[in-house]
Amino acid sequence: MQKMARIIGAAAAAAAALALTACGSDDDAGTAASATGAASSTAAASAPTAAPAAPAPSHGRECTADDIGVTGDFGAAPTITIPDDCDPPTQLVTKDLVEGSGPEAQPGQQLEMNYSLVTWSDKKKLDSSFDRGETFPLPLGAGQVIPGWDQGLVGIKEGGRRLLIIPPELGYGAGGQGVKPNETLVFVTDAVKVG
């Protein structure tokens, strides 16, 4: 299973795709991201053009945080269930499943997070720091993770568990970067340490 840096860090994801190794320093990630952009452009230019996928049928309403099933306690790997009777939200949706009692996360702070990621289209777990037994460190608001995390984790308290439903525009958009293009991402995140 890929490390979270390959899933939520755009530069780190590019480095992982090129090197198939763990993330390097910020300088290495920036270099790899530039190289990946060039490689992607070249590959796209030489690859045959495929017909766009047909949009999924609409269910007539967007899902809310309450439609997503989440079981499991803080610190334990959650089980995430995505319903079949509603559409993925088009805006960032957050919900505190467990309100922490520690410091509240603000941009510029260092966080230690645990997470589990399920992709909306196939309803399968794609990645989980719980499964690896290691937290994921990040500086909140520094642009080192997808915008859905930088925006959606503001205000989470240490000891809290939060559901994030991230639309493609705040995830990976049409580029995919390790997930299907235009994928909605569903994370359950635990704030192990704030600050």
C-alpha atoms as an extended CHARMM CRD file, in Angstrom:
* protein
*
       195  EXT
         1         1  MET       CA              0.0000000000        0.0000000000        0.0000000000  PROA      1               0.0000000000
         2         2  GLN       CA              1.3380000000        3.4280000000       -0.8650000000  PROA      2               0.0000000000
         3         3  LYS       CA              2.3980000000        5.8830000000        1.8120000000  PROA      3               0.0000000000
         4         4  MET       CA              0.1120000000        8.8420000000        2.4120000000  PROA      4               0.0000000000
         5         5  ALA       CA              2.7150000000       11.1260000000        0.8970000000  PROA      5               0.0000000000
         6         6  ARG       CA              2.0530000000        9.3760000000       -2.4000000000  PROA      6               0.0000000000
         7         7  ILE       CA             -1.6640000000        9.9620000000       -2.0190000000  PROA      7               0.0000000000
         8         8  ILE       CA             -1.9740000000       13.4850000000       -0.6490000000  PROA      8               0.0000000000
         9         9  GLY       CA              1.3250000000       15.2150000000       -1.3520000000  PROA      9               0.0000000000
        10        10  ALA       CA              1.3980000000       16.2450000000       -5.0050000000  PROA      10              0.0000000000
        11        11  ALA       CA              5.1650000000       16.6190000000       -5.1310000000  PROA      11              0.0000000000
        12        12  ALA       CA              5.7150000000       13.4720000000       -3.1030000000  PROA      12              0.0000000000
        13        13  ALA       CA              3.2730000000       11.5790000000       -5.3180000000  PROA      13              0.0000000000
        14        14  ALA       CA              5.2640000000       12.5880000000       -8.3580000000  PROA      14              0.0000000000
        15        15  ALA       CA              8.4790000000       11.4230000000       -6.7200000000  PROA      15              0.0000000000
        16        16  ALA       CA              6.8650000000        8.1050000000       -5.8320000000  PROA      16              0.0000000000
        17        17  ALA       CA              5.6330000000        7.5830000000       -9.3730000000  PROA      17              0.0000000000
        18        18  LEU       CA              9.0950000000        8.2160000000      -10.8190000000  PROA      18              0.0000000000
        19        19  ALA       CA             11.2870000000        6.5430000000       -8.2620000000  PROA      19              0.0000000000
        20        20  LEU       CA              8.9100000000        3.9690000000       -6.7520000000  PROA      20              0.0000000000
        21        21  THR       CA             10.5710000000        4.6880000000       -3.4310000000  PROA      21              0.0000000000
        22        22  ALA       CA              9.7950000000        6.6190000000       -0.2820000000  PROA      22              0.0000000000
        23        23  CYS       CA              9.7080000000       10.4080000000       -0.4810000000  PROA      23              0.0000000000
        24        24  GLY       CA             12.9640000000       12.3550000000       -0.4850000000  PROA      24              0.0000000000
        25        25  SER       CA             13.6980000000       15.8780000000        0.6610000000  PROA      25              0.0000000000
        26        26  ASP       CA             11.6600000000       18.8750000000       -0.4500000000  PROA      26              0.0000000000
        27        27  ASP       CA             14.3410000000       19.6470000000       -3.0570000000  PROA      27              0.0000000000
        28        28  ASP       CA             14.1230000000       16.1290000000       -4.4950000000  PROA      28              0.0000000000
        29        29  ALA       CA             10.3180000000       16.2460000000       -4.5440000000  PROA      29              0.0000000000
        30        30  GLY       CA             10.3100000000       19.5610000000       -6.4010000000  PROA      30              0.0000000000
        31        31  THR       CA             12.7210000000       18.1970000000       -8.9970000000  PROA      31              0.0000000000
        32        32  ALA       CA             10.6800000000       15.0290000000       -9.3900000000  PROA      32              0.0000000000
        33        33  ALA       CA              7.4600000000       17.0130000000       -9.7450000000  PROA      33              0.0000000000
        34        34  SER       CA              8.9690000000       19.0100000000      -12.6050000000  PROA      34              0.0000000000
        35        35  ALA       CA             10.1980000000       15.8560000000      -14.2830000000  PROA      35              0.0000000000
        36        36  THR       CA              6.8180000000       14.1780000000      -13.8870000000  PROA      36              0.0000000000
        37        37  GLY       CA              5.0660000000       17.1230000000      -15.5000000000  PROA      37              0.0000000000
        38        38  ALA       CA              7.3430000000       16.8150000000      -18.5280000000  PROA      38              0.0000000000
        39        39  ALA       CA              6.9720000000       13.0450000000      -18.6540000000  PROA      39              0.0000000000
        40        40  SER       CA              3.1920000000       13.3040000000      -18.4140000000  PROA      40              0.0000000000
        41        41  SER       CA              3.0790000000       15.8280000000      -21.2430000000  PROA      41              0.0000000000
        42        42  THR       CA              5.2470000000       13.6170000000      -23.4280000000  PROA      42              0.0000000000
        43        43  ALA       CA              3.2280000000       10.5080000000      -22.6220000000  PROA      43              0.0000000000
        44        44  ALA       CA             -0.0340000000       12.3150000000      -23.2820000000  PROA      44              0.0000000000
        45        45  ALA       CA              1.2240000000       13.6340000000      -26.6030000000  PROA      45              0.0000000000
        46        46  SER       CA              2.2440000000       10.1790000000      -27.8440000000  PROA      46              0.0000000000
        47        47  ALA       CA             -0.6500000000        8.1660000000      -26.3690000000  PROA      47              0.0000000000
        48        48  PRO       CA             -3.8160000000        7.6030000000      -28.3940000000  PROA      48              0.0000000000
        49        49  THR       CA             -6.7730000000        9.6790000000      -27.2770000000  PROA      49              0.0000000000
        50        50  ALA       CA             -9.4470000000        7.6970000000      -25.4560000000  PROA      50              0.0000000000
        51        51  ALA       CA            -13.0990000000        8.6400000000      -25.4030000000  PROA      51              0.0000000000
        52        52  PRO       CA            -14.1070000000       10.3060000000      -22.1410000000  PROA      52              0.0000000000
        53        53  ALA       CA            -15.8760000000        8.0730000000      -19.6540000000  PROA      53              0.0000000000
        54        54  ALA       CA            -19.6260000000        8.4630000000      -19.4190000000  PROA      54              0.0000000000
        55        55  PRO       CA            -20.7040000000       10.2840000000      -16.2610000000  PROA      55              0.0000000000
        56        56  ALA       CA            -22.1100000000        8.1410000000      -13.4840000000  PROA      56              0.0000000000
        57        57  PRO       CA            -25.8950000000        8.1660000000      -13.2790000000  PROA      57              0.0000000000
        58        58  SER       CA            -27.2690000000       10.7720000000      -10.8810000000  PROA      58              0.0000000000
        59        59  HSD       CA            -29.2680000000        9.7690000000       -7.8190000000  PROA      59              0.0000000000
        60        60  GLY       CA            -30.9080000000       13.1820000000       -7.5880000000  PROA      60              0.0000000000
        61        61  ARG       CA            -29.2250000000       14.4030000000       -4.4070000000  PROA      61              0.0000000000
        62        62  GLU       CA            -25.7460000000       14.8760000000       -3.0140000000  PROA      62              0.0000000000
        63        63  CYS       CA            -24.6280000000       12.7830000000       -0.0860000000  PROA      63              0.0000000000
        64        64  THR       CA            -24.0490000000       14.4870000000        3.2470000000  PROA      64              0.0000000000
        65        65  ALA       CA            -21.5760000000       13.5450000000        5.9620000000  PROA      65              0.0000000000
        66        66  ASP       CA            -24.4060000000       11.7160000000        7.7290000000  PROA      66              0.0000000000
        67        67  ASP       CA            -24.8660000000        9.4270000000        4.7010000000  PROA      67              0.0000000000
        68        68  ILE       CA            -21.3310000000        8.0410000000        5.0600000000  PROA      68              0.0000000000
        69        69  GLY       CA            -21.0390000000        5.1040000000        7.4530000000  PROA      69              0.0000000000
        70        70  VAL       CA            -18.0020000000        5.1600000000        9.7430000000  PROA      70              0.0000000000
        71        71  THR       CA            -17.3230000000        2.6680000000       12.5240000000  PROA      71              0.0000000000
        72        72  GLY       CA            -14.3340000000        2.3880000000       14.8330000000  PROA      72              0.0000000000
        73        73  ASP       CA            -12.8950000000        4.4010000000       17.6900000000  PROA      73              0.0000000000
        74        74  PHE       CA            -10.1760000000        7.0580000000       17.6610000000  PROA      74              0.0000000000
        75        75  GLY       CA             -6.8030000000        5.3730000000       17.2290000000  PROA      75              0.0000000000
        76        76  ALA       CA             -8.2540000000        2.2850000000       15.5370000000  PROA      76              0.0000000000
        77        77  ALA       CA             -8.6160000000        1.7270000000       11.8030000000  PROA      77              0.0000000000
        78        78  PRO       CA            -12.1130000000        2.8370000000       10.7640000000  PROA      78              0.0000000000
        79        79  THR       CA            -14.4930000000        1.0650000000        8.4370000000  PROA      79              0.0000000000
        80        80  ILE       CA            -15.9080000000        3.5050000000        5.8690000000  PROA      80              0.0000000000
        81        81  THR       CA            -19.1080000000        2.7450000000        3.9440000000  PROA      81              0.0000000000
        82        82  ILE       CA            -20.1280000000        4.9160000000        0.9870000000  PROA      82              0.0000000000
        83        83  PRO       CA            -23.8260000000        4.7220000000        0.0560000000  PROA      83              0.0000000000
        84        84  ASP       CA            -25.2190000000        3.8990000000       -3.3840000000  PROA      84              0.0000000000
        85        85  ASP       CA            -28.3060000000        6.1190000000       -3.1850000000  PROA      85              0.0000000000
        86        86  CYS       CA            -26.7740000000        9.6080000000       -3.4170000000  PROA      86              0.0000000000
        87        87  ASP       CA            -24.1690000000       11.4880000000       -5.4510000000  PROA      87              0.0000000000
        88        88  PRO       CA            -20.7100000000       12.5540000000       -4.2950000000  PROA      88              0.0000000000
        89        89  PRO       CA            -20.6910000000       16.0760000000       -2.8550000000  PROA      89              0.0000000000
        90        90  THR       CA            -19.3570000000       18.8330000000       -5.1000000000  PROA      90              0.0000000000
        91        91  GLN       CA            -18.0220000000       20.8670000000       -2.1430000000  PROA      91              0.0000000000
        92        92  LEU       CA            -15.6700000000       19.9340000000        0.6950000000  PROA      92              0.0000000000
        93        93  VAL       CA            -17.6330000000       18.2480000000        3.4880000000  PROA      93              0.0000000000
        94        94  THR       CA            -16.2330000000       17.7860000000        6.9970000000  PROA      94              0.0000000000
        95        95  LYS       CA            -17.6990000000       16.3120000000       10.1490000000  PROA      95              0.0000000000
        96        96  ASP       CA            -16.1130000000       15.7450000000       13.5310000000  PROA      96              0.0000000000
        97        97  LEU       CA            -16.8600000000       12.1460000000       14.4710000000  PROA      97              0.0000000000
        98        98  VAL       CA            -14.9580000000       12.4590000000       17.7590000000  PROA      98              0.0000000000
        99        99  GLU       CA            -14.2550000000       15.9140000000       19.1460000000  PROA      99              0.0000000000
       100       100  GLY       CA            -10.7820000000       16.0440000000       20.6050000000  PROA      100             0.0000000000
       101       101  SER       CA             -9.8970000000       17.8200000000       23.8180000000  PROA      101             0.0000000000
       102       102  GLY       CA             -6.4260000000       19.0390000000       22.8700000000  PROA      102             0.0000000000
       103       103  PRO       CA             -5.1610000000       22.0530000000       20.9230000000  PROA      103             0.0000000000
       104       104  GLU       CA             -7.0530000000       23.1280000000       17.7930000000  PROA      104             0.0000000000
       105       105  ALA       CA             -5.1660000000       22.8780000000       14.4790000000  PROA      105             0.0000000000
       106       106  GLN       CA             -4.4160000000       26.1630000000       12.7220000000  PROA      106             0.0000000000
       107       107  PRO       CA             -2.5030000000       26.8840000000        9.4970000000  PROA      107             0.0000000000
       108       108  GLY       CA              1.2430000000       26.8360000000       10.0820000000  PROA      108             0.0000000000
       109       109  GLN       CA              1.1190000000       24.1540000000       12.7750000000  PROA      109             0.0000000000
       110       110  GLN       CA              2.7220000000       20.7410000000       12.4710000000  PROA      110             0.0000000000
       111       111  LEU       CA              0.2320000000       17.8520000000       12.6750000000  PROA      111             0.0000000000
       112       112  GLU       CA              0.6640000000       14.1130000000       13.1780000000  PROA      112             0.0000000000
       113       113  MET       CA             -2.3050000000       12.3800000000       11.5680000000  PROA      113             0.0000000000
       114       114  ASN       CA             -3.5970000000        8.8750000000       11.0810000000  PROA      114             0.0000000000
       115       115  TYR       CA             -5.9620000000        8.3700000000        8.1610000000  PROA      115             0.0000000000
       116       116  SER       CA             -7.8460000000        5.8980000000        6.0380000000  PROA      116             0.0000000000
       117       117  LEU       CA             -8.7740000000        6.6890000000        2.4150000000  PROA      117             0.0000000000
       118       118  VAL       CA            -11.6560000000        5.1920000000        0.4390000000  PROA      118             0.0000000000
       119       119  THR       CA            -12.2700000000        6.2200000000       -3.1710000000  PROA      119             0.0000000000
       120       120  TRP       CA            -15.8670000000        7.0900000000       -4.0220000000  PROA      120             0.0000000000
       121       121  SER       CA            -16.1360000000        5.4460000000       -7.4510000000  PROA      121             0.0000000000
       122       122  ASP       CA            -15.2120000000        1.9230000000       -6.3630000000  PROA      122             0.0000000000
       123       123  LYS       CA            -15.8510000000        2.2410000000       -2.6050000000  PROA      123             0.0000000000
       124       124  LYS       CA            -12.5370000000        0.5470000000       -1.8010000000  PROA      124             0.0000000000
       125       125  LYS       CA             -9.8590000000        1.4280000000        0.7070000000  PROA      125             0.0000000000
       126       126  LEU       CA             -6.8830000000        2.7980000000       -1.2030000000  PROA      126             0.0000000000
       127       127  ASP       CA             -4.5220000000        3.7000000000        1.6280000000  PROA      127             0.0000000000
       128       128  SER       CA             -4.3170000000        3.7220000000        5.4140000000  PROA      128             0.0000000000
       129       129  SER       CA             -1.6600000000        4.8590000000        7.8590000000  PROA      129             0.0000000000
       130       130  PHE       CA             -3.4640000000        2.7460000000       10.4660000000  PROA      130             0.0000000000
       131       131  ASP       CA             -2.5390000000       -0.3670000000        8.4730000000  PROA      131             0.0000000000
       132       132  ARG       CA              1.1290000000        0.6660000000        8.4170000000  PROA      132             0.0000000000
       133       133  GLY       CA              1.1910000000        1.5790000000       12.1000000000  PROA      133             0.0000000000
       134       134  GLU       CA              2.7110000000        5.0070000000       11.4470000000  PROA      134             0.0000000000
       135       135  THR       CA              1.3400000000        8.5260000000       11.5620000000  PROA      135             0.0000000000
       136       136  PHE       CA              1.5890000000       11.0140000000        8.7140000000  PROA      136             0.0000000000
       137       137  PRO       CA              3.2860000000       14.3410000000        9.5510000000  PROA      137             0.0000000000
       138       138  LEU       CA              2.3100000000       17.5400000000        7.7570000000  PROA      138             0.0000000000
       139       139  PRO       CA              2.5720000000       21.2980000000        8.1380000000  PROA      139             0.0000000000
       140       140  LEU       CA             -1.0450000000       22.4660000000        7.9050000000  PROA      140             0.0000000000
       141       141  GLY       CA             -1.7410000000       25.0500000000        5.2130000000  PROA      141             0.0000000000
       142       142  ALA       CA              1.7030000000       24.8440000000        3.6090000000  PROA      142             0.0000000000
       143       143  GLY       CA              0.4720000000       23.3650000000        0.3200000000  PROA      143             0.0000000000
       144       144  GLN       CA              2.3710000000       20.1010000000        0.8430000000  PROA      144             0.0000000000
       145       145  VAL       CA             -0.8390000000       18.0730000000        0.7710000000  PROA      145             0.0000000000
       146       146  ILE       CA             -3.9770000000       18.2630000000       -1.3380000000  PROA      146             0.0000000000
       147       147  PRO       CA             -6.0940000000       21.3880000000       -0.7630000000  PROA      147             0.0000000000
       148       148  GLY       CA             -8.8760000000       19.2740000000        0.7500000000  PROA      148             0.0000000000
       149       149  TRP       CA             -6.5680000000       18.4060000000        3.6540000000  PROA      149             0.0000000000
       150       150  ASP       CA             -5.1490000000       21.9180000000        4.0500000000  PROA      150             0.0000000000
       151       151  GLN       CA             -8.7080000000       23.2920000000        4.2450000000  PROA      151             0.0000000000
       152       152  GLY       CA            -10.5170000000       20.3860000000        5.8690000000  PROA      152             0.0000000000
       153       153  LEU       CA             -8.1910000000       19.8540000000        8.8320000000  PROA      153             0.0000000000
       154       154  VAL       CA             -8.2710000000       23.4500000000       10.0940000000  PROA      154             0.0000000000
       155       155  GLY       CA             -9.8970000000       23.4130000000       13.5260000000  PROA      155             0.0000000000
       156       156  ILE       CA             -9.5370000000       19.6960000000       14.2600000000  PROA      156             0.0000000000
       157       157  LYS       CA             -8.5160000000       19.1970000000       17.8800000000  PROA      157             0.0000000000
       158       158  GLU       CA             -5.8090000000       16.8490000000       19.0800000000  PROA      158             0.0000000000
       159       159  GLY       CA             -7.5520000000       13.5970000000       19.9510000000  PROA      159             0.0000000000
       160       160  GLY       CA            -10.2780000000       14.2530000000       17.3750000000  PROA      160             0.0000000000
       161       161  ARG       CA            -11.4980000000       12.1360000000       14.4730000000  PROA      161             0.0000000000
       162       162  ARG       CA            -12.8120000000       13.9240000000       11.3820000000  PROA      162             0.0000000000
       163       163  LEU       CA            -14.5240000000       12.7450000000        8.2110000000  PROA      163             0.0000000000
       164       164  LEU       CA            -13.4060000000       14.5570000000        5.0420000000  PROA      164             0.0000000000
       165       165  ILE       CA            -15.2680000000       14.1740000000        1.7410000000  PROA      165             0.0000000000
       166       166  ILE       CA            -13.0520000000       15.8430000000       -0.8300000000  PROA      166             0.0000000000
       167       167  PRO       CA            -14.3060000000       16.6920000000       -4.3330000000  PROA      167             0.0000000000
       168       168  PRO       CA            -11.8950000000       16.2470000000       -7.2590000000  PROA      168             0.0000000000
       169       169  GLU       CA            -11.0760000000       19.9660000000       -7.4720000000  PROA      169             0.0000000000
       170       170  LEU       CA             -9.6170000000       19.8360000000       -3.9420000000  PROA      170             0.0000000000
       171       171  GLY       CA             -8.0150000000       16.4240000000       -4.5050000000  PROA      171             0.0000000000
       172       172  TYR       CA             -6.2800000000       15.4470000000       -7.7340000000  PROA      172             0.0000000000
       173       173  GLY       CA             -8.7620000000       16.6580000000      -10.3470000000  PROA      173             0.0000000000
       174       174  ALA       CA             -8.4490000000       15.3140000000      -13.8690000000  PROA      174             0.0000000000
       175       175  GLY       CA             -4.7910000000       14.3540000000      -13.3270000000  PROA      175             0.0000000000
       176       176  GLY       CA             -5.5090000000       11.5190000000      -10.9270000000  PROA      176             0.0000000000
       177       177  GLN       CA             -1.9680000000       11.1190000000       -9.5080000000  PROA      177             0.0000000000
       178       178  GLY       CA             -2.4480000000        7.6040000000       -8.1710000000  PROA      178             0.0000000000
       179       179  VAL       CA             -6.2590000000        7.6460000000       -8.1620000000  PROA      179             0.0000000000
       180       180  LYS       CA             -8.7960000000        7.7150000000      -10.9820000000  PROA      180             0.0000000000
       181       181  PRO       CA             -9.2210000000       11.0920000000      -12.7030000000  PROA      181             0.0000000000
       182       182  ASN       CA            -11.9150000000       13.2920000000      -11.1060000000  PROA      182             0.0000000000
       183       183  GLU       CA            -12.1790000000       10.9910000000       -8.0910000000  PROA      183             0.0000000000
       184       184  THR       CA            -13.9640000000       12.0150000000       -4.9040000000  PROA      184             0.0000000000
       185       185  LEU       CA            -11.8860000000       11.0580000000       -1.8620000000  PROA      185             0.0000000000
       186       186  VAL       CA            -13.3040000000        9.9920000000        1.5050000000  PROA      186             0.0000000000
       187       187  PHE       CA            -10.8910000000       10.1930000000        4.4430000000  PROA      187             0.0000000000
       188       188  VAL       CA            -11.3120000000        9.4570000000        8.1060000000  PROA      188             0.0000000000
       189       189  THR       CA             -8.5050000000       11.2760000000        9.9110000000  PROA      189             0.0000000000
       190       190  ASP       CA             -7.3140000000       11.1350000000       13.5170000000  PROA      190             0.0000000000
       191       191  ALA       CA             -5.3790000000       14.1060000000       14.9300000000  PROA      191             0.0000000000
       192       192  VAL       CA             -2.7500000000       12.2770000000       16.9730000000  PROA      192             0.0000000000
       193       193  LYS       CA             -0.7380000000       15.4350000000       17.6700000000  PROA      193             0.0000000000
       194       194  VAL       CA             -1.4090000000       19.1260000000       17.0000000000  PROA      194             0.0000000000
       195       195  GLY       CA              1.4530000000       21.6170000000       17.3320000000  PROA      195             0.0000000000
